[in-house]
Amino acid sequence: MTGLADSENLPQFSHRLRLALRGHNRLEVCAAIGKSRRAMTGWLNGSNQPLAGTLAALCEVLNVSPSWLLGFTTMRRPLRRGVTSG
């Protein structure tokens, strides 16, 4: 089963997920988002993508934007919310 993006973005997603995972323990990331190592392996080998809720949790744990992870933008970090000057 594929997730949010079409199959053309699977290689981009897999590559960017590998980049985002650098410095993170994959098993700890899986535990944090409530998914199995097998699910992570599927995302990394390009056979599927996470569904929307899992993608959001993954991006939060890895501190990357969903648009970047899916290959739609070059902005890696999510925009800060609720930041005010003063």
C-alpha positions, 0 to 999 in steps of 0.5 A: 500500500502506498501513502501520500505521494504517487509512486514516482516520488518513492525513490525521492522519499526513500532517499530523503528518509535515509538523510533524515535518519542520520544520527537517529537510532531507527528502532527508537524512531520506530518506537516513537511513531508506533511502527515496526522495523518492517514498516521502516524497511519498506519505506527505506527500500521504496516499496511503500510510504507511511500514511498521513498520520504516520508521516506527520509523526515521523516528521516531528520526530526527525524535525523535517517538513513533510513537503521536504520528506516527500520531495516537494520542496528543498526546505528541510526544516518545518516552519516554526509556529507560534514564534513572535518577536518582542 
